[in-house]
Amino acid sequence: MSKNLRYYKNLIDESFIGNILIKKEFTFFLKEKLYLKDSDVYINDKERNLSPGEEDLILDFINKKQNDFPLDYILNSTKFYENEFYVDQRVLIPRPETEILVDYINNYEFIDKARILDIGTGSGCIGISIALSNPQLNVYGSDYSLNALKVADINREELNSDNFYLINADWLSCFRENFFDIIVSNPPYICEEDKHLKNLIHEPREALISSDSGLCDIKKITRQATNILKKNGILVVEHGFNQSIEVRKIFEENNFSDISILKDFQNHPRVTLGVF
Ligand SMILES: C[S@@+](CC[C@H](N)C(=O)[O-])C[C@H]1O[C@@H](n2cnc3c(N)ncnc32)[C@H](O)[C@@H]1O
């Protein structure tokens, strides 16, 4: 016999004692995935019987949350900048800090037809957000993970991002010299020993971890960008809140000038940019 919604709300309470966030997540899930109305969720939960399909979805939610699965993966959706992006375990879930990088580019005064490259595009969140805000530009997104590129392609199509092009590449190894006006990246920058990694077990490791205290990929990108950027081209890289001194040094060693830093919502230095 089918159970009502109240039964599952009680089950959530009993299964996640002391977890304040879970009720909010469950409510959001019920509205987003089961399309339930507020009146069903809050008032008529005792009368609202669930179909076998709905029960399966709720049991799957409970099972995944017991394994600390992020809600965005359960919903296959996340909000970034001005749009909803499809996400699954093939890509990193876009973070709000990364929006400052997009905002910087969207407020930049471009020359006509500037070429922009987003390397390590993952879900495509950076490149697509820039492409949608700047339809006159050609924006390219690259990743060495074919799985990530499949997700970026879903978002490109869903969001009708016609001026966003995908490329499979190991950082900047396959691009023409002096080709791009701007290169942006949110590369992996977490050090292998970082204690926060134990909270990120469901996201792809290759999207998170970099050797050399988290700086190996930033070093590669900065060095390679010196060949691929046009004269006066700009490199914009996100990094950890405690890496800005090292990243500035890497930019200086590679002869970037006008180096500056963007801070996140908590006033942490999170993005370094420089002119080549
Ligand atoms: C931190 S995630 C960023 C994803 C997305 N840009 C975002 O901001 O949410 C880093 C991305 O870099 C990609 N990546 C890692 N190593 C790479 C390499 N050698 N060449 C190109 N992409 C790489 C990963 O597959 C992953 O998608």
The ligand as a MOL file (V3000), in Angstrom:
LIG
                    3D

  0  0  0     0  0            999 V3000
M  V30 BEGIN CTAB
M  V30 COUNTS 27 29 0 0 0
M  V30 BEGIN ATOM
M  V30 1 C 38.0270 22.9080 -10.8930 0
M  V30 2 S 37.3270 22.1120 -12.3190 0 CHG=1
M  V30 3 C 36.5490 23.5260 -13.0720 0
M  V30 4 C 35.3320 23.1950 -13.8710 0
M  V30 5 C 34.5350 24.4460 -14.3050 0
M  V30 6 N 35.3510 25.3190 -15.1230 0
M  V30 7 C 34.0370 25.2140 -13.0900 0
M  V30 8 O 34.5500 26.3030 -12.8200 0
M  V30 9 O 33.1200 24.7140 -12.4110 0 CHG=-1
M  V30 10 C 38.7630 21.8500 -13.3120 0
M  V30 11 C 38.5510 21.2440 -14.6830 0
M  V30 12 O 39.8430 21.1030 -15.2980 0
M  V30 13 C 39.8550 19.9100 -16.0560 0
M  V30 14 N 41.2670 19.4970 -16.2300 0
M  V30 15 C 42.0770 18.8770 -15.3470 0
M  V30 16 N 43.2890 18.6620 -15.9040 0
M  V30 17 C 43.2400 19.1580 -17.1780 0
M  V30 18 C 44.1830 19.2380 -18.2510 0
M  V30 19 N 45.3890 18.7270 -18.1330 0
M  V30 20 N 43.7840 19.8260 -19.3940 0
M  V30 21 C 42.5180 20.3420 -19.5230 0
M  V30 22 N 41.5890 20.2790 -18.5510 0
M  V30 23 C 41.9380 19.6930 -17.3820 0
M  V30 24 C 39.0180 18.9310 -15.2370 0
M  V30 25 O 38.5470 17.8760 -16.0380 0
M  V30 26 C 37.9200 19.8620 -14.7150 0
M  V30 27 O 36.8120 19.8620 -15.5840 0
M  V30 END ATOM
M  V30 BEGIN BOND
M  V30 1 1 1 2
M  V30 2 1 2 3
M  V30 3 1 2 10
M  V30 4 1 3 4
M  V30 5 1 4 5
M  V30 6 1 5 6
M  V30 7 1 5 7
M  V30 8 2 7 8
M  V30 9 1 7 9
M  V30 10 1 10 11
M  V30 11 1 11 12
M  V30 12 1 11 26
M  V30 13 1 12 13
M  V30 14 1 13 14
M  V30 15 1 13 24
M  V30 16 1 14 15
M  V30 17 1 14 23
M  V30 18 2 15 16
M  V30 19 1 16 17
M  V30 20 1 17 18
M  V30 21 2 17 23
M  V30 22 1 18 19
M  V30 23 2 18 20
M  V30 24 1 20 21
M  V30 25 2 21 22
M  V30 26 1 22 23
M  V30 27 1 24 25
M  V30 28 1 24 26
M  V30 29 1 26 27
M  V30 END BOND
M  V30 END CTAB
M  END
